[in-house]
Amino acid sequence: MSLIKTGFPLVHFYDQGFVDLYDRSWAWAQNFWKKGTTENGFQPRYFAYPKSKKINQFESCLSTFFLVYSNRMFPVYPSIDNFYDKQEESGAIRGEYSEITGKPVLSKENPEGVAPPLFAWAEYNLYHKIGNKKRLKDVMPILEKYYAWLETVFKKENGLYSVPFAALQMPNAPRKEAYYPVDFNSQMAITALYMSEIGDILNDKELSFRYKRNYFSIKSRISSLMWDEETGLYLDLDKKEEPIKVKTIASFWPLLAEIPNDARASALIKHLRDPETFGTENPFPSLAVNETEFFEEGGHGCRGSVYPCFTFIIIKGLEKYAQYEMARECAIRHMYFMLDALHPENKKGDVYEAYKPLKEGPAEWPGKHDFPRSLFLPTAALSSITLMIENIIGLYISLPRKTVDWIMPTIEIMGIEDLSLKRNMITILSSKTSRGWEIRLESEKLYYFTINILGKKKKTLPIPSGKCSMLIEKL
């Protein structure tokens, strides 16, 4: 049990290695803060990888999913406000900006500098963890202009989106022929889905309906054009709308977008369990094991390496289909690989941008000197902090609803202490006592606690302020 009061929420878990990695992630994060300058026009204090000379939209959006758990010790909004502040008249927001000049970093491979559009999903998540409705009202015009720009520039006549390969954040994946990439199209569906949800939160029926319609339109395009019955996966399409039969991690983004029906979701989940394709010991490789270009030795970039960011995306997708037990088991397996790389025998370890798929250690990519980036918290902390709280311990929090759901696939000694629920500090711990398994709760204000044990017992209780406990047997 950690005795140091750090201001961050403390986690409890039977494996102390997990707790140490969680604590160390917050300690490392202190060194990731940069100051905006008059030249770059960035926020006064923002989170970014120290060795980088530019900010990256994909990494910045994802980092909000763990920064939000810092009990307001760290500011979470600047990560994405840096990008909003740079929005152009056309609605464009570019994927990278220089930390020296503040100007967009464009290339001939990606002339528009487009990146995975995850702002709406990030904002929806922040709203549930921080409860700031005014923020949603303020950012919605920015998100709408950005969405309109993406439609204008990248949407084709068939209703699908076509973006350059360089926009997909999978640098050497064997999918260069992808003209209609399955991940980017799913990300557009995710964006429409959450913009519609934000419309509901703001009680703007017109807004909600407009994006719901966009969501169903792209969902039906992906369902009818990208599903491949033979492989049981969603696949990229070439320029002639023919499927590219290469099985990559991109095929699983539709889970997060809630696109597959139950039968297709089952086919995807089967792949995630299958050691011949994506069910590796360290879940989930960027390329299927039975693809000819899969590098089992070192991963070789996107030829098989396990990237924590993609593992995170898939685990959040599994939740959408109530696969909590599988999500938890995969998160735990992945964390053990992270721990092995952090404490290798006889040498110094670290946390990394990518890992080997079939044995412990950081991924390798011969000839690429800065791969994998070490201490790469923008995505590694998604595992060590977010997956730790949400999947391994199993806590799902919504401030606006004043609810905490605890999904316990197994009864173990675990929980969280001093988690801030907007001026309400709460503690939830399960432990074995002489009377049996007990949950101890502590809170400053009333909230609603839903406990779901092993999928068999589910109960919602109002938790009063002060301390209380409940016996699991009696629920």
C-alpha positions in Angstrom: 0.0 0.0 0.0 1.4 3.4 -1.0 1.7 5.7 2.0 3.0 8.8 0.3 0.2 11.4 -0.2 0.9 12.6 -3.7 -2.3 14.3 -4.5 -3.0 11.7 -7.3 -5.5 9.0 -6.6 -3.9 5.9 -5.1 -4.6 2.5 -6.6 -4.7 -0.8 -4.6 -4.1 -4.1 -6.4 -2.8 -7.5 -5.3 0.2 -7.2 -7.6 2.4 -4.5 -6.2 4.3 -4.2 -9.6 1.2 -2.8 -11.2 0.8 -0.2 -8.4 4.4 0.8 -8.7 4.1 1.3 -12.4 1.0 3.4 -11.9 2.7 5.5 -9.3 5.9 5.9 -11.4 3.8 7.0 -14.4 2.5 10.0 -12.4 6.1 10.8 -11.2 7.4 10.6 -14.8 4.6 12.8 -16.1 6.0 15.7 -14.0 8.8 16.0 -16.6 6.5 16.3 -19.6 5.3 19.8 -19.2 6.3 22.5 -21.6 5.7 26.2 -21.8 4.2 27.9 -24.8 6.2 30.8 -26.3 5.2 34.0 -28.1 6.7 32.4 -31.3 4.6 29.2 -31.1 1.5 30.6 -29.5 0.9 27.4 -27.5 -0.8 27.2 -24.1 1.2 28.4 -21.0 1.6 24.8 -19.8 0.9 21.7 -21.9 1.8 18.0 -21.9 4.1 16.7 -24.7 7.0 14.3 -25.2 10.1 16.1 -24.0 12.4 14.9 -26.9 9.9 16.0 -29.6 10.1 19.3 -31.4 6.5 19.2 -32.4 3.1 18.5 -30.9 1.1 15.6 -32.4 -2.7 15.6 -32.5 -3.2 11.8 -32.1 -0.9 11.7 -29.1 -2.4 14.8 -27.5 -6.0 13.6 -27.8 -5.0 10.2 -26.3 -3.0 11.7 -23.4 -6.2 13.4 -22.1 -7.6 9.9 -21.3 -5.0 9.5 -18.4 -4.3 13.2 -17.5 -8.0 13.5 -16.5 -7.3 11.1 -13.6 -4.7 13.5 -12.0 -7.2 15.0 -9.5 -6.6 18.3 -11.2 -2.9 18.2 -10.3 -2.2 18.5 -14.1 -4.2 20.6 -16.6 -5.8 18.4 -19.2 -7.4 20.8 -21.6 -4.3 22.5 -23.0 -3.3 19.3 -24.8 -6.1 19.8 -27.2 -6.6 23.6 -26.9 -3.2 24.0 -28.6 -4.8 22.5 -31.7 -8.1 24.4 -31.4 -6.1 27.7 -31.2 -4.5 26.9 -34.5 -7.8 26.2 -36.4 -7.8 27.9 -39.8 -10.6 29.8 -41.6 -11.4 26.7 -43.6 -11.9 24.7 -40.4 -8.6 22.8 -40.9 -6.7 21.6 -37.9 -3.4 20.0 -38.8 -1.9 16.9 -37.2 1.4 18.4 -36.1 2.7 21.9 -35.2 6.3 22.9 -34.7 7.2 23.9 -31.1 9.6 26.4 -32.5 7.4 28.4 -34.9 3.9 27.1 -34.1 3.4 26.5 -37.8 1.9 23.3 -39.2 4.3 20.5 -40.1 3.2 19.3 -43.5 4.9 16.8 -45.9 4.4 15.8 -49.5 3.1 12.4 -48.2 0.4 14.2 -46.2 0.1 17.7 -47.7 -3.0 18.6 -45.7 -1.5 17.3 -42.5 -4.6 15.4 -41.6 -4.6 13.1 -38.5 -7.0 10.7 -36.8 -10.0 12.9 -35.7 -10.5 12.0 -32.0 -11.3 15.4 -30.5 -15.1 14.7 -30.0 -14.4 11.4 -28.3 -11.8 13.0 -26.0 -14.2 15.9 -25.2 -17.1 13.5 -24.4 -14.8 11.5 -22.1 -13.5 14.7 -20.4 -17.1 15.9 -19.8 -17.9 12.6 -17.9 -14.8 12.9 -15.8 -14.8 16.6 -15.1 -18.5 17.6 -15.7 -17.8 20.9 -17.4 -20.8 21.5 -19.7 -19.9 25.0 -20.6 -16.7 23.6 -22.1 -18.7 21.5 -24.5 -20.8 24.5 -25.6 -17.5 26.5 -26.2 -15.7 23.8 -28.3 -18.7 22.6 -30.3 -18.3 25.4 -33.0 -14.6 24.4 -33.4 -15.5 20.7 -33.7 -18.3 21.5 -36.3 -16.0 23.5 -38.5 -13.3 20.8 -38.3 -15.8 18.1 -39.2 -17.0 20.2 -42.2 -13.4 20.6 -43.4 -12.8 16.8 -43.2 -16.0 16.2 -45.2 -15.2 18.8 -47.8 -11.6 17.7 -48.4 -11.6 13.9 -47.8 -15.1 12.5 -48.4 -15.6 10.8 -51.8 -18.8 10.2 -53.8 -19.3 6.7 -52.4 -19.7 8.3 -48.9 -16.3 6.9 -47.7 -13.2 9.0 -46.8 -9.9 8.8 -48.5 -6.8 10.1 -46.7 -3.1 9.7 -47.4 -1.4 6.6 -45.9 0.9 9.0 -43.8 -2.2 10.2 -41.9 -2.9 6.8 -40.3 -0.2 6.8 -37.7 1.0 3.3 -38.9 4.2 4.2 -40.7 5.3 1.0 -42.3 2.1 -1.2 -42.1 1.8 -3.2 -45.3 -1.4 -1.3 -46.4 0.1 1.3 -48.7 -2.6 0.6 -51.3 -5.3 1.6 -48.9 -7.3 4.3 -50.7 -10.3 4.1 -48.3 -8.7 3.2 -44.9 -10.9 1.3 -42.4 -9.5 3.1 -39.4 -9.9 6.7 -40.7 -13.5 5.9 -41.8 -14.3 4.4 -38.4 -12.7 7.5 -36.7 -15.1 9.7 -38.7 -18.0 7.5 -37.5 -16.7 7.8 -33.9 -16.5 11.6 -34.3 -20.1 11.8 -35.6 -21.3 9.5 -32.9 -19.8 11.6 -30.1 -20.9 14.9 -31.7 -24.4 13.6 -31.6 -24.0 12.6 -27.9 -22.6 16.1 -27.2 -25.7 17.5 -28.9 -27.9 15.5 -26.5 -25.9 16.7 -23.5 -26.4 20.3 -24.7 -30.0 19.6 -25.3 -29.6 20.7 -28.9 -32.0 18.3 -30.8 -31.1 19.6 -34.2 -27.4 19.2 -33.6 -27.8 15.7 -32.2 -30.0 14.6 -35.0 -27.7 16.0 -37.7 -24.7 14.1 -36.5 -26.7 11.0 -35.7 -27.7 11.0 -39.4 -24.1 11.4 -40.4 -23.1 8.6 -38.1 -25.7 6.2 -39.6 -24.7 7.1 -43.1 -21.0 6.3 -42.6 -21.8 3.3 -40.5 -23.9 1.8 -43.3 -21.1 2.5 -45.9 -18.5 0.8 -43.7 -20.9 -2.1 -43.0 -21.7 -2.7 -46.7 -18.4 -1.9 -48.4 -15.7 -2.8 -45.9 -16.8 -6.0 -44.2 -15.1 -9.1 -45.6 -17.0 -12.3 -44.9 -14.1 -14.5 -45.9 -11.6 -13.1 -43.4 -14.2 -12.1 -40.8 -12.7 -8.6 -40.6 -13.3 -5.0 -41.8 -10.7 -4.3 -44.5 -9.2 -1.3 -46.3 -10.3 -0.8 -49.8 -8.2 0.2 -52.9 -9.2 2.9 -55.4 -11.6 0.5 -57.1 -13.3 -0.3 -53.8 -11.8 -3.8 -53.8 -10.8 -5.2 -50.3 -7.1 -5.3 -49.5 -6.7 -8.7 -47.9 -4.0 -7.7 -45.3 -5.0 -8.2 -41.7 -3.9 -5.3 -39.6 -4.9 -3.8 -36.3 -6.9 -1.1 -38.2 -9.6 -3.7 -38.7 -10.7 -3.3 -35.1 -11.5 0.4 -35.0 -15.1 -0.3 -36.0 -15.7 -1.9 -32.5 -15.1 1.5 -30.9 -17.4 3.1 -33.4 -20.1 0.5 -32.5 -20.4 -0.5 -36.1 -20.5 -4.4 -36.1 -23.7 -6.2 -35.3 -23.4 -9.1 -32.8 -22.4 -11.7 -35.4 -19.6 -9.5 -36.8 -18.5 -8.4 -33.4 -18.1 -12.1 -32.5 -16.0 -12.7 -35.6 -13.7 -9.8 -34.7 -13.5 -11.0 -31.1 -12.6 -14.5 -32.3 -9.6 -12.9 -34.1 -8.5 -11.1 -30.9 -8.5 -14.5 -29.1 -6.8 -16.4 -31.9 -3.0 -16.8 -31.4 -2.7 -17.3 -35.2 -3.9 -13.8 -35.9 -4.2 -11.2 -33.1 -4.5 -13.2 -29.9 -0.7 -13.0 -29.0 0.6 -13.3 -25.5 1.1 -9.5 -25.5 -2.2 -8.3 -27.0 -2.6 -7.1 -29.8 0.0 -7.0 -32.6 -0.2 -4.4 -35.3 -0.2 -7.1 -38.0 -1.7 -10.6 -37.9 0.7 -13.4 -36.9 -0.2 -15.4 -40.0 0.6 -12.5 -42.5 3.8 -13.1 -44.5 5.3 -9.8 -43.4 4.8 -10.4 -39.7 8.1 -10.0 -37.8 7.8 -12.2 -34.8 11.3 -11.4 -33.5 11.1 -7.7 -33.0 7.8 -6.4 -34.4 9.6 -4.2 -36.9 7.3 -1.2 -36.5 3.8 -1.9 -37.7 4.8 -5.4 -39.0 3.8 -6.9 -35.6 4.8 -4.6 -32.8 2.3 -4.1 -30.0 1.5 -0.4 -29.6 -0.2 0.5 -26.2 -2.3 3.1 -28.1 -3.9 0.5 -30.3 -4.3 -2.0 -27.4 -6.1 0.8 -25.6 -8.4 1.4 -28.6 -9.3 -2.3 -28.9 -10.0 -2.6 -25.1 -12.3 0.4 -25.2 -14.0 -1.3 -28.3 -14.4 -4.5 -26.4 -16.2 -2.6 -23.6 -18.8 -1.4 -26.1 -19.8 -5.1 -26.6 -19.8 -5.8 -22.8 -16.6 -7.9 -23.1 -15.4 -6.7 -19.7 -13.7 -9.9 -18.7 -11.7 -10.2 -21.9 -10.9 -6.5 -21.8 -9.5 -6.9 -18.3 -7.6 -10.1 -19.0 -5.9 -8.5 -22.0 -5.1 -5.3 -20.1 -3.4 -7.4 -17.3 -1.4 -9.5 -19.9 -0.3 -6.3 -21.6 0.8 -4.8 -18.2 2.9 -7.8 -17.4 4.8 -7.3 -20.7 5.3 -3.6 -19.7 6.6 -4.7 -16.3 9.0 -7.2 -17.9 10.4 -4.4 -20.1 10.7 -2.1 -17.2 12.7 -4.6 -15.1 14.7 -6.6 -17.6 17.5 -8.8 -16.2 20.9 -7.1 -15.7 20.1 -3.9 -17.6 18.1 -0.8 -17.3 14.5 -0.9 -18.5 11.8 1.6 -19.4 8.3 2.0 -20.7 8.1 2.2 -24.5 6.1 3.3 -27.5 5.9 -0.3 -28.7 6.6 -3.9 -27.6 7.5 -7.2 -29.0 4.4 -9.4 -29.8 5.6 -12.8 -28.7 8.3 -12.3 -26.1 9.2 -9.6 -23.5 11.1 -6.4 -24.4 10.7 -3.3 -26.4 9.9 -3.7 -30.1 12.7 -3.5 -32.7 12.9 -1.9 -36.1 16.4 -2.5 -37.6 17.8 0.6 -39.2 15.3 3.0 -37.4 17.3 4.7 -34.7 14.5 6.4 -32.7 12.3 3.3 -32.4 10.7 2.6 -30.1 10.8 5.9 -28.2 11.6 5.2 -24.5 9.5 6.6 -21.6 6.9 7.4 -24.2 4.1 8.4 -21.7 1.7 10.0 -24.2 0.5 6.5 -25.1 2.2 4.1 -22.5 0.3 5.8 -19.6 -3.0 4.8 -21.3 -2.1 1.3 -20.1 -0.4 2.1 -16.8 -3.0 4.7 -15.6 -6.3 4.5 -17.7 -6.5 0.7 -18.2 -5.3 0.3 -14.6 -8.3 2.3 -13.2 -10.9 1.5 -15.8 -10.2 -2.1 -16.7 -7.9 -3.8 -14.2 -9.7 -2.3 -11.2 -12.9 -1.8 -13.2 -14.1 1.6 -12.3 -16.2 3.7 -14.7 -17.0 7.3 -13.6 -19.6 9.8 -14.7 -19.6 13.1 -12.9 -22.7 14.6 -14.5 -24.6 11.5 -13.6 -23.0 11.3 -10.1 -22.3 7.6 -10.7 -19.5 5.2 -10.2 -19.9 1.8 -11.7 -17.6 -0.9 -10.5 -17.4 -3.9 -12.8 -15.6 -6.7 -10.8 -14.9 -9.7 -13.0 -13.2 -11.3 -10.0 -13.3 -10.6 -6.3 -9.8 -9.5 -5.2 -8.1 -7.0 -2.9 -8.2 -3.9 -5.0 -9.7 -0.4 -5.3 -8.9 3.3 -5.4 -8.3 5.9 -2.7 -8.8 9.7 -2.8 -10.2 9.9 -6.3 -11.6 13.4 -6.9 -15.2 13.5 -8.2 -15.4 17.3 -8.6 -14.9 18.6 -5.1 -15.8 15.2 -3.7 -13.0 12.8 -2.7 -14.0 9.2 -2.8 -12.4 5.9 -1.8 -13.6 2.4 -2.8 -11.7 -0.6 -1.6 -12.6 -4.3 -1.5 -10.8 -6.5 1.1 -11.2 -9.9 2.8 -12.3 -9.6 6.5 -13.3 -12.0 9.2 -16.9 -11.5 8.0 -16.1 -12.3 4.4 -15.4 -10.0 1.3 -16.3 -6.4 2.1 -16.3 -3.2 0.2 -15.4 -0.1 2.1 -16.5 3.3 0.8 -15.7 6.8 1.9 -17.1 10.0 0.4 -17.6 13.7 1.2 -20.9 13.9 -0.7 -23.7 11.6 -1.9 -23.2 9.7 -5.2 -24.7 6.6 -6.8 -22.6 3.5 -6.8 -23.4 0.5 -9.1 -21.7 -2.7 -8.4 -21.6 -5.5 -10.9 -19.9 -8.7 -9.6 -18.9 -11.4 -12.0 -21.9 -10.4 -14.2 -24.2 -12.2 -11.7 -24.9 -9.6 -9.0 -25.8 -6.0 -10.0 -27.0 -3.4 -7.6 -27.2 0.4 -7.5 -27.0 2.1 -4.1 -26.9 5.7 -3.0 -23.6 6.2 -1.1 -24.0 8.8 1.7 -21.2 11.1 2.8 -18.9 9.7 5.4 -17.7 6.1 5.7 -19.7 2.9 5.1 -19.1 -0.7 4.2 -21.0 -3.5 2.6 -20.6 -7.2 2.6 -20.5 -8.7 -0.9 -22.4 -11.8 0.3 -25.3 -9.7 1.4 -25.8 -7.8 -1.8 
